[in-house]
Amino acid sequence: MRYFAVSGTGGRDGGALSVSASPAEVSAPEIAPETAAGVFSHSVPSGAALSASLGEFLRTYLAGGQGAGLERYLSPGVRLSAPTAAAYVRVDVEDVVADTERAGGKEVPADGTRARVRVRVAGEDRGGTRWPLVYLLEVTTRAGRWEVSALEGGAAGAATPAVAPSGSVAAPVAGGAR
């Protein structure tokens, strides 16, 4: 795998993003300390309502999102722009872990239940290349379903939200280099 850094400005509050320099090849990012992973200590089974909901959300998000109804997976007031440059033709959820045991049930908990989750997926691009991707999300229950309340930035999970009510441009938390 190869990793690249790109300098840019803008992108806040849904504004335009401007790339200000050519890509630079860099070393692989450091692996997060084990203590950071401890936040997500509850495995969410593939048959759980949350796993199904997040799988649908990420398939829509990574396929380009906007025309495919991304909004139906978001909590009221959350704005999110899907990455359109590299639409994936296939997305497989590999692992979902949460910070609370309530996230792992087959039934959706009562309205207002919140959880932070880490989702590992493999996305296949149009060229047939599979990319390992990791997302940190905050989810909330409403009307008998899980909704995405925030897509967080920062691989260690202690970062600022990339999207939240009143929104800003979101980005994948971590993943394969392009």
C-alpha positions in Angstrom: 0.0 0.0 0.0 1.1 3.6 -0.6 -0.1 6.6 1.4 -0.3 10.2 0.3 -0.9 13.6 2.0 -2.6 16.4 0.1 -2.7 20.1 1.4 -5.9 22.0 1.0 -8.1 24.7 2.5 -11.8 25.2 2.9 -14.5 22.5 3.2 -16.0 23.9 6.4 -19.8 24.1 6.8 -20.3 22.6 3.4 -18.1 25.1 1.6 -15.8 24.4 -1.3 -12.6 22.5 -0.8 -9.5 23.8 -2.6 -6.4 21.6 -3.0 -3.4 23.8 -2.8 -0.5 21.4 -3.5 0.3 18.2 -5.3 0.1 15.0 -3.4 3.2 13.9 -1.4 3.9 10.3 -0.7 4.2 9.7 3.1 4.8 6.8 5.4 1.9 4.7 6.7 0.0 6.3 9.6 0.8 5.1 13.1 -1.3 2.4 14.7 -3.6 3.7 17.4 -2.6 2.7 20.9 -4.5 -0.3 22.4 -6.2 2.0 24.9 -8.1 3.8 22.2 -9.6 0.6 21.0 -10.9 -0.2 24.5 -13.8 2.3 24.0 -15.3 0.0 21.5 -15.6 -3.2 23.6 -19.0 -4.5 22.6 -19.2 -6.6 19.4 -22.3 -5.9 17.3 -23.5 -9.1 15.6 -24.1 -9.0 11.8 -27.8 -9.8 12.5 -28.3 -6.8 14.8 -30.5 -3.9 13.7 -27.5 -1.5 14.0 -25.3 -3.6 11.8 -27.9 -3.8 9.1 -28.6 0.0 9.3 -24.9 0.9 9.1 -24.3 -1.5 6.2 -27.1 0.2 4.3 -25.8 3.7 5.2 -22.2 3.0 4.2 -23.2 1.3 0.9 -25.2 4.4 0.1 -22.6 6.8 1.3 -19.7 5.1 -0.6 -21.7 4.7 -3.8 -22.0 8.5 -4.1 -24.9 9.0 -1.7 -26.9 12.1 -2.7 -29.0 10.6 -5.5 -29.5 7.4 -3.6 -31.2 8.9 -0.6 -28.4 9.2 2.0 -30.6 11.6 4.0 -32.9 8.8 5.2 -30.1 7.4 7.3 -29.3 10.7 9.0 -30.7 12.2 12.2 -32.7 15.4 11.7 -30.4 18.4 11.1 -27.4 16.4 10.1 -25.9 17.2 6.7 -23.4 15.0 5.0 -21.7 15.1 1.6 -20.8 11.7 0.2 -17.4 11.1 -1.5 -18.3 11.1 -5.2 -14.8 10.9 -6.7 -14.3 7.2 -5.9 -17.7 5.6 -5.9 -17.5 2.0 -4.7 -19.4 -0.7 -6.6 -19.4 -3.1 -3.6 -19.1 -2.5 0.2 -18.8 -5.4 2.6 -19.2 -4.7 6.4 -16.5 -6.7 8.1 -16.8 -5.7 11.7 -19.0 -3.4 13.9 -18.1 -2.7 17.6 -19.8 -0.2 19.9 -19.2 1.5 23.2 -22.4 0.1 24.7 -24.0 -3.3 24.9 -27.4 -1.8 23.9 -26.2 -1.4 20.4 -25.9 -5.1 19.7 -29.5 -6.2 20.0 -31.7 -7.5 17.3 -34.4 -5.0 18.3 -33.8 -1.2 18.2 -33.7 0.3 21.8 -36.0 3.1 22.9 -35.8 6.5 21.1 -32.9 8.6 22.1 -30.5 5.8 22.8 -27.0 6.8 21.7 -23.9 4.8 20.8 -20.5 5.4 19.3 -19.4 2.7 16.9 -16.4 1.7 14.8 -17.3 0.1 11.5 -14.7 -1.7 9.3 -15.7 -2.2 5.7 -14.0 -3.3 2.5 -15.0 -1.2 -0.5 -14.4 -2.4 -4.0 -13.8 0.3 -6.6 -14.6 0.2 -10.3 -11.2 -1.2 -11.1 -11.8 -4.2 -8.8 -9.4 -3.0 -6.1 -10.6 -3.6 -2.5 -9.9 -0.9 0.1 -10.0 -1.4 3.8 -11.9 1.5 5.4 -12.7 2.3 9.0 -15.5 4.7 10.1 -16.2 6.1 13.6 -19.9 7.2 14.0 -22.3 8.3 16.6 -25.7 6.9 16.2 -29.1 7.6 17.8 -32.4 5.8 17.8 -35.5 7.5 16.5 -38.8 6.1 15.4 -37.7 2.4 15.7 -34.5 2.8 13.7 -30.8 3.7 14.2 -29.8 7.0 12.5 -26.3 8.5 12.0 -25.8 11.6 14.2 -22.2 12.2 13.5 -19.4 10.9 11.4 -16.2 11.5 13.3 -12.7 12.3 12.1 -9.5 10.9 13.7 -8.5 7.3 13.8 -8.1 7.1 17.6 -11.8 8.0 18.1 -11.2 11.1 20.3 -11.4 13.6 17.5 -13.8 16.4 16.6 -16.9 15.5 14.7 -16.6 15.8 10.9 -20.4 16.1 10.6 -23.0 16.9 13.2 -26.3 18.9 13.3 -25.6 22.1 11.4 -23.1 20.0 9.5 -19.7 20.2 7.9 -18.1 18.2 5.2 -17.4 14.6 6.4 -14.5 12.4 5.6 -13.6 8.7 6.1 -11.8 8.2 9.4 -9.1 5.9 8.0 -8.5 3.7 5.1 -6.5 2.5 2.2 -4.3 5.0 0.4 -5.1 6.2 -3.1 
